[in-house]
Amino acid sequence: MHARSGVPQEVMGLLQGKVENDTFVVLDAVPLPVEGTETRVVALEETYEYMVQYLSLSERAGRKHPIIGWYHSHPGYRCWLSRTDCETQQLYQDHQDPCCAIVVDPVTTSATGKVDIGSFRLWPKNYKPPGSEQDDSLSIPLKKMEDFGSQADRFYAMDCSYFKSKEDSALLEVLWNQYWVDTLASSPLLANREHTTDRVEDVGQKLAKLDAEKRHTFDRQKRVSQL
C-alpha cells in the first residue's frame, strides 16, 4: 500500500523482524518520510531523526524486533538494485548486518495482478560471482538497462515467500469491505493503460536496437568477406 501510494515517485521504509538460520523473517514495514523522485529516494536529516524516535517508541511499546533491512519501490521498472541502491545496501551490510533489501514494483503489480517483489543482498566486496543469476533483464526498461548491467554482478536475489498474521487478515478484511465496489468496478485495461503503453514502446525500442546491431554485424561481415 505504501509503494502504491507513492506512484510515480519512489518510496522507502525500514523492515523489522528476525533472522532464523539463513532466513529473514519480516514482521513489520515502517514507512519513512523521504524525498522521492521517479528514479531514487533521498533520506534527509529529518528521516534519520524519525528513525531514532520510532525505534525508541517501538522498544518502549514492547516491540523489540530489530531492523533487518530496508525496502523501496521501483514504479514500473521491475525489481533489482541500482548503483544508489547498492551503496545504501552496502552501508547496511557494513554497519548493521544481517540486513536485506526488498524492492517492490507497484505499477507492474497492479498491471499483472501478481505481486512483483524481490529481496536482495550484496556479494562480499571484491568477490566475482561465477555467473549472473539475473535472468530477467529483458523485462527491465531500456533506459534502465545500463544501470542494471553495471551493477548486476554486485548483488544476488533471494527467494521470497509470504505469510499472514491474524492482524494482517483483519486489516485486509477491513480494506476489502471499504473498497470492494471500487475494485470490482475498475477496469485493469484503463487503470494500467499508461504502463501498458510504456511497455509496448520499450519492447519496440529493444527490437529496433537488436535489429540495428544485427544489421551492423551483417554489414561488417560483408565488408570482411569482400576484402
Buried (B, 14 or more C-beta within 10 A) or exposed (E): EBBBEBBEBBBBBBBBBEBEEEEBEBEEBBBBBBBBEEBBBEBEEEBEEBBEEBBEEBEEEEEEBBBBBBBBBBBBBBBBBBEBBBEBBBEBBEEEEEBBBBBBBBBBBBBEEEEBBBBBBBEEEEEEEEEEEBEEBEBBBBEBBEBBEEBBBBBBBBEEEEEEEEEEEEEEEEEEEEEEEEEEEEEEEEEBEEBEEBBEEBBEEBEEEEEEEEEEEEEEEEEEEEE
